[in-house]
Amino acid sequence: MEEYIKIATEFSATPGARYISDGKHSGQEFYETLLKDRYETAMKNGRKLTVDLDGTHGYATSFLDEAFGRLSKDFGAVNVFNNIFFVSNEEPYLIDEIKDYINEANNIN
């Protein structure tokens, strides 16, 4: 079984800002309640985690930075790049933005 997250249906169609204190559906909440556990499960099972970004009403840059930058800080950019795959047919540029946040979290330019 593939490890997969569709943010729009499993988390929220309206992702919020960076921190839980900023309001509903924050990047921090996404990381703590869904992303981290699914990522760890995928790694434990020798699978990649697919994150589907489509179907939302958009993303705040702070949401993406908090969720995926924090994943990178906790697990390392190389591990994240080797174990995660992003789908974004609606806004493909988001994938490059997320990759930048993963690199920046580890001071990789």
mmCIF file of the C-alpha atoms, coordinates in Angstrom:
data_MODEL
# 
_entry.id   MODEL 
# 
loop_
_atom_site.group_PDB 
_atom_site.id 
_atom_site.type_symbol 
_atom_site.label_atom_id 
_atom_site.label_alt_id 
_atom_site.label_comp_id 
_atom_site.label_asym_id 
_atom_site.label_entity_id 
_atom_site.label_seq_id 
_atom_site.pdbx_PDB_ins_code 
_atom_site.Cartn_x 
_atom_site.Cartn_y 
_atom_site.Cartn_z 
_atom_site.occupancy 
_atom_site.B_iso_or_equiv 
_atom_site.pdbx_formal_charge 
_atom_site.auth_seq_id 
_atom_site.auth_comp_id 
_atom_site.auth_asym_id 
_atom_site.auth_atom_id 
_atom_site.pdbx_PDB_model_num 
ATOM 1   C CA . MET A 1 1   ? 0.000  0.000  0.000   1.00 0.00 ? 1   MET A CA 1 
ATOM 2   C CA . GLU A 1 2   ? 1.262  3.419  -0.996  1.00 0.00 ? 2   GLU A CA 1 
ATOM 3   C CA . GLU A 1 3   ? 1.662  6.175  1.589   1.00 0.00 ? 3   GLU A CA 1 
ATOM 4   C CA . TYR A 1 4   ? -0.386 9.099  0.312   1.00 0.00 ? 4   TYR A CA 1 
ATOM 5   C CA . ILE A 1 5   ? -1.796 12.404 1.561   1.00 0.00 ? 5   ILE A CA 1 
ATOM 6   C CA . LYS A 1 6   ? -4.345 14.465 -0.337  1.00 0.00 ? 6   LYS A CA 1 
ATOM 7   C CA . ILE A 1 7   ? -4.285 17.707 1.613   1.00 0.00 ? 7   ILE A CA 1 
ATOM 8   C CA . ALA A 1 8   ? -7.652 18.979 0.310   1.00 0.00 ? 8   ALA A CA 1 
ATOM 9   C CA . THR A 1 9   ? -9.619 15.968 1.535   1.00 0.00 ? 9   THR A CA 1 
ATOM 10  C CA . GLU A 1 10  ? -7.562 14.665 4.437   1.00 0.00 ? 10  GLU A CA 1 
ATOM 11  C CA . PHE A 1 11  ? -6.652 17.983 6.024   1.00 0.00 ? 11  PHE A CA 1 
ATOM 12  C CA . SER A 1 12  ? -8.389 21.056 4.595   1.00 0.00 ? 12  SER A CA 1 
ATOM 13  C CA . ALA A 1 13  ? -9.456 22.613 1.308   1.00 0.00 ? 13  ALA A CA 1 
ATOM 14  C CA . THR A 1 14  ? -8.490 25.944 2.890   1.00 0.00 ? 14  THR A CA 1 
ATOM 15  C CA . PRO A 1 15  ? -4.999 25.578 4.391   1.00 0.00 ? 15  PRO A CA 1 
ATOM 16  C CA . GLY A 1 16  ? -4.148 28.406 6.749   1.00 0.00 ? 16  GLY A CA 1 
ATOM 17  C CA . ALA A 1 17  ? -1.051 30.228 7.914   1.00 0.00 ? 17  ALA A CA 1 
ATOM 18  C CA . ARG A 1 18  ? 2.115  29.054 9.692   1.00 0.00 ? 18  ARG A CA 1 
ATOM 19  C CA . TYR A 1 19  ? 1.233  28.401 13.343  1.00 0.00 ? 19  TYR A CA 1 
ATOM 20  C CA . ILE A 1 20  ? -1.737 26.984 15.205  1.00 0.00 ? 20  ILE A CA 1 
ATOM 21  C CA . SER A 1 21  ? -1.925 30.317 17.018  1.00 0.00 ? 21  SER A CA 1 
ATOM 22  C CA . ASP A 1 22  ? -2.518 31.988 13.614  1.00 0.00 ? 22  ASP A CA 1 
ATOM 23  C CA . GLY A 1 23  ? -5.827 30.176 13.104  1.00 0.00 ? 23  GLY A CA 1 
ATOM 24  C CA . LYS A 1 24  ? -7.376 27.037 11.665  1.00 0.00 ? 24  LYS A CA 1 
ATOM 25  C CA . HIS A 1 25  ? -5.624 24.548 9.389   1.00 0.00 ? 25  HIS A CA 1 
ATOM 26  C CA . SER A 1 26  ? -2.094 25.862 9.906   1.00 0.00 ? 26  SER A CA 1 
ATOM 27  C CA . GLY A 1 27  ? 1.116  24.408 8.533   1.00 0.00 ? 27  GLY A CA 1 
ATOM 28  C CA . GLN A 1 28  ? 2.110  23.536 12.096  1.00 0.00 ? 28  GLN A CA 1 
ATOM 29  C CA . GLU A 1 29  ? -1.137 21.608 12.615  1.00 0.00 ? 29  GLU A CA 1 
ATOM 30  C CA . PHE A 1 30  ? -0.731 19.796 9.284   1.00 0.00 ? 30  PHE A CA 1 
ATOM 31  C CA . TYR A 1 31  ? 2.820  18.807 10.182  1.00 0.00 ? 31  TYR A CA 1 
ATOM 32  C CA . GLU A 1 32  ? 1.990  17.663 13.705  1.00 0.00 ? 32  GLU A CA 1 
ATOM 33  C CA . THR A 1 33  ? -1.259 15.811 12.970  1.00 0.00 ? 33  THR A CA 1 
ATOM 34  C CA . LEU A 1 34  ? -0.663 14.284 9.547   1.00 0.00 ? 34  LEU A CA 1 
ATOM 35  C CA . LEU A 1 35  ? 2.568  14.905 7.637   1.00 0.00 ? 35  LEU A CA 1 
ATOM 36  C CA . LYS A 1 36  ? 5.133  13.788 10.216  1.00 0.00 ? 36  LYS A CA 1 
ATOM 37  C CA . ASP A 1 37  ? 3.356  10.525 11.042  1.00 0.00 ? 37  ASP A CA 1 
ATOM 38  C CA . ARG A 1 38  ? 2.726  9.613  7.394   1.00 0.00 ? 38  ARG A CA 1 
ATOM 39  C CA . TYR A 1 39  ? 6.324  10.431 6.489   1.00 0.00 ? 39  TYR A CA 1 
ATOM 40  C CA . GLU A 1 40  ? 7.661  8.265  9.313   1.00 0.00 ? 40  GLU A CA 1 
ATOM 41  C CA . THR A 1 41  ? 5.328  5.419  8.315   1.00 0.00 ? 41  THR A CA 1 
ATOM 42  C CA . ALA A 1 42  ? 6.487  5.614  4.702   1.00 0.00 ? 42  ALA A CA 1 
ATOM 43  C CA . MET A 1 43  ? 10.141 5.539  5.740   1.00 0.00 ? 43  MET A CA 1 
ATOM 44  C CA . LYS A 1 44  ? 9.565  2.638  8.134   1.00 0.00 ? 44  LYS A CA 1 
ATOM 45  C CA . ASN A 1 45  ? 7.870  0.664  5.362   1.00 0.00 ? 45  ASN A CA 1 
ATOM 46  C CA . GLY A 1 46  ? 10.493 1.519  2.738   1.00 0.00 ? 46  GLY A CA 1 
ATOM 47  C CA . ARG A 1 47  ? 8.071  3.573  0.675   1.00 0.00 ? 47  ARG A CA 1 
ATOM 48  C CA . LYS A 1 48  ? 7.920  7.106  -0.596  1.00 0.00 ? 48  LYS A CA 1 
ATOM 49  C CA . LEU A 1 49  ? 5.224  9.446  0.652   1.00 0.00 ? 49  LEU A CA 1 
ATOM 50  C CA . THR A 1 50  ? 3.171  11.108 -2.068  1.00 0.00 ? 50  THR A CA 1 
ATOM 51  C CA . VAL A 1 51  ? 1.704  14.490 -1.134  1.00 0.00 ? 51  VAL A CA 1 
ATOM 52  C CA . ASP A 1 52  ? -1.077 15.694 -3.424  1.00 0.00 ? 52  ASP A CA 1 
ATOM 53  C CA . LEU A 1 53  ? -1.394 19.479 -3.307  1.00 0.00 ? 53  LEU A CA 1 
ATOM 54  C CA . ASP A 1 54  ? -4.344 19.746 -5.711  1.00 0.00 ? 54  ASP A CA 1 
ATOM 55  C CA . GLY A 1 55  ? -7.918 20.588 -4.782  1.00 0.00 ? 55  GLY A CA 1 
ATOM 56  C CA . THR A 1 56  ? -7.349 23.367 -2.259  1.00 0.00 ? 56  THR A CA 1 
ATOM 57  C CA . HIS A 1 57  ? -8.173 27.055 -2.543  1.00 0.00 ? 57  HIS A CA 1 
ATOM 58  C CA . GLY A 1 58  ? -4.446 27.846 -2.473  1.00 0.00 ? 58  GLY A CA 1 
ATOM 59  C CA . TYR A 1 59  ? -1.584 27.863 0.003   1.00 0.00 ? 59  TYR A CA 1 
ATOM 60  C CA . ALA A 1 60  ? 0.017  30.545 2.095   1.00 0.00 ? 60  ALA A CA 1 
ATOM 61  C CA . THR A 1 61  ? 3.782  30.435 1.692   1.00 0.00 ? 61  THR A CA 1 
ATOM 62  C CA . SER A 1 62  ? 4.023  30.297 5.483   1.00 0.00 ? 62  SER A CA 1 
ATOM 63  C CA . PHE A 1 63  ? 1.941  27.075 5.521   1.00 0.00 ? 63  PHE A CA 1 
ATOM 64  C CA . LEU A 1 64  ? 4.261  25.373 3.036   1.00 0.00 ? 64  LEU A CA 1 
ATOM 65  C CA . ASP A 1 65  ? 7.405  26.646 4.721   1.00 0.00 ? 65  ASP A CA 1 
ATOM 66  C CA . GLU A 1 66  ? 6.283  25.522 8.168   1.00 0.00 ? 66  GLU A CA 1 
ATOM 67  C CA . ALA A 1 67  ? 5.126  22.056 7.113   1.00 0.00 ? 67  ALA A CA 1 
ATOM 68  C CA . PHE A 1 68  ? 7.856  21.058 4.674   1.00 0.00 ? 68  PHE A CA 1 
ATOM 69  C CA . GLY A 1 69  ? 10.670 23.184 6.071   1.00 0.00 ? 69  GLY A CA 1 
ATOM 70  C CA . ARG A 1 70  ? 10.032 21.632 9.465   1.00 0.00 ? 70  ARG A CA 1 
ATOM 71  C CA . LEU A 1 71  ? 10.008 18.157 7.924   1.00 0.00 ? 71  LEU A CA 1 
ATOM 72  C CA . SER A 1 72  ? 13.413 18.977 6.443   1.00 0.00 ? 72  SER A CA 1 
ATOM 73  C CA . LYS A 1 73  ? 14.749 20.269 9.760   1.00 0.00 ? 73  LYS A CA 1 
ATOM 74  C CA . ASP A 1 74  ? 13.583 17.129 11.556  1.00 0.00 ? 74  ASP A CA 1 
ATOM 75  C CA . PHE A 1 75  ? 14.679 14.537 8.982   1.00 0.00 ? 75  PHE A CA 1 
ATOM 76  C CA . GLY A 1 76  ? 17.253 16.285 6.769   1.00 0.00 ? 76  GLY A CA 1 
ATOM 77  C CA . ALA A 1 77  ? 16.832 17.618 3.244   1.00 0.00 ? 77  ALA A CA 1 
ATOM 78  C CA . VAL A 1 78  ? 18.456 14.608 1.563   1.00 0.00 ? 78  VAL A CA 1 
ATOM 79  C CA . ASN A 1 79  ? 16.143 12.183 3.370   1.00 0.00 ? 79  ASN A CA 1 
ATOM 80  C CA . VAL A 1 80  ? 13.098 14.260 2.520   1.00 0.00 ? 80  VAL A CA 1 
ATOM 81  C CA . PHE A 1 81  ? 14.030 14.521 -1.162  1.00 0.00 ? 81  PHE A CA 1 
ATOM 82  C CA . ASN A 1 82  ? 14.650 10.761 -1.300  1.00 0.00 ? 82  ASN A CA 1 
ATOM 83  C CA . ASN A 1 83  ? 11.393 9.822  0.420   1.00 0.00 ? 83  ASN A CA 1 
ATOM 84  C CA . ILE A 1 84  ? 8.724  12.240 -0.750  1.00 0.00 ? 84  ILE A CA 1 
ATOM 85  C CA . PHE A 1 85  ? 6.992  12.925 -4.045  1.00 0.00 ? 85  PHE A CA 1 
ATOM 86  C CA . PHE A 1 86  ? 4.733  15.908 -4.741  1.00 0.00 ? 86  PHE A CA 1 
ATOM 87  C CA . VAL A 1 87  ? 1.738  16.104 -7.084  1.00 0.00 ? 87  VAL A CA 1 
ATOM 88  C CA . SER A 1 88  ? 0.516  19.520 -8.199  1.00 0.00 ? 88  SER A CA 1 
ATOM 89  C CA . ASN A 1 89  ? -1.203 19.528 -11.567 1.00 0.00 ? 89  ASN A CA 1 
ATOM 90  C CA . GLU A 1 90  ? -3.182 22.685 -10.752 1.00 0.00 ? 90  GLU A CA 1 
ATOM 91  C CA . GLU A 1 91  ? -0.238 24.795 -9.572  1.00 0.00 ? 91  GLU A CA 1 
ATOM 92  C CA . PRO A 1 92  ? 2.998  23.028 -10.581 1.00 0.00 ? 92  PRO A CA 1 
ATOM 93  C CA . TYR A 1 93  ? 5.181  25.927 -9.408  1.00 0.00 ? 93  TYR A CA 1 
ATOM 94  C CA . LEU A 1 94  ? 4.316  24.950 -5.814  1.00 0.00 ? 94  LEU A CA 1 
ATOM 95  C CA . ILE A 1 95  ? 6.641  21.961 -6.063  1.00 0.00 ? 95  ILE A CA 1 
ATOM 96  C CA . ASP A 1 96  ? 9.666  24.184 -6.729  1.00 0.00 ? 96  ASP A CA 1 
ATOM 97  C CA . GLU A 1 97  ? 8.619  26.497 -3.889  1.00 0.00 ? 97  GLU A CA 1 
ATOM 98  C CA . ILE A 1 98  ? 8.414  23.569 -1.491  1.00 0.00 ? 98  ILE A CA 1 
ATOM 99  C CA . LYS A 1 99  ? 11.808 22.278 -2.628  1.00 0.00 ? 99  LYS A CA 1 
ATOM 100 C CA . ASP A 1 100 ? 13.246 25.725 -1.884  1.00 0.00 ? 100 ASP A CA 1 
ATOM 101 C CA . TYR A 1 101 ? 11.763 25.618 1.651   1.00 0.00 ? 101 TYR A CA 1 
ATOM 102 C CA . ILE A 1 102 ? 13.232 22.155 2.198   1.00 0.00 ? 102 ILE A CA 1 
ATOM 103 C CA . ASN A 1 103 ? 16.666 23.401 1.114   1.00 0.00 ? 103 ASN A CA 1 
ATOM 104 C CA . GLU A 1 104 ? 16.463 26.673 3.045   1.00 0.00 ? 104 GLU A CA 1 
ATOM 105 C CA . ALA A 1 105 ? 15.573 24.826 6.254   1.00 0.00 ? 105 ALA A CA 1 
ATOM 106 C CA . ASN A 1 106 ? 18.959 23.118 6.019   1.00 0.00 ? 106 ASN A CA 1 
ATOM 107 C CA . ASN A 1 107 ? 20.837 26.123 4.638   1.00 0.00 ? 107 ASN A CA 1 
ATOM 108 C CA . ILE A 1 108 ? 21.308 24.434 1.264   1.00 0.00 ? 108 ILE A CA 1 
ATOM 109 C CA . ASN A 1 109 ? 21.411 26.912 -1.611  1.00 0.00 ? 109 ASN A CA 1 
# 
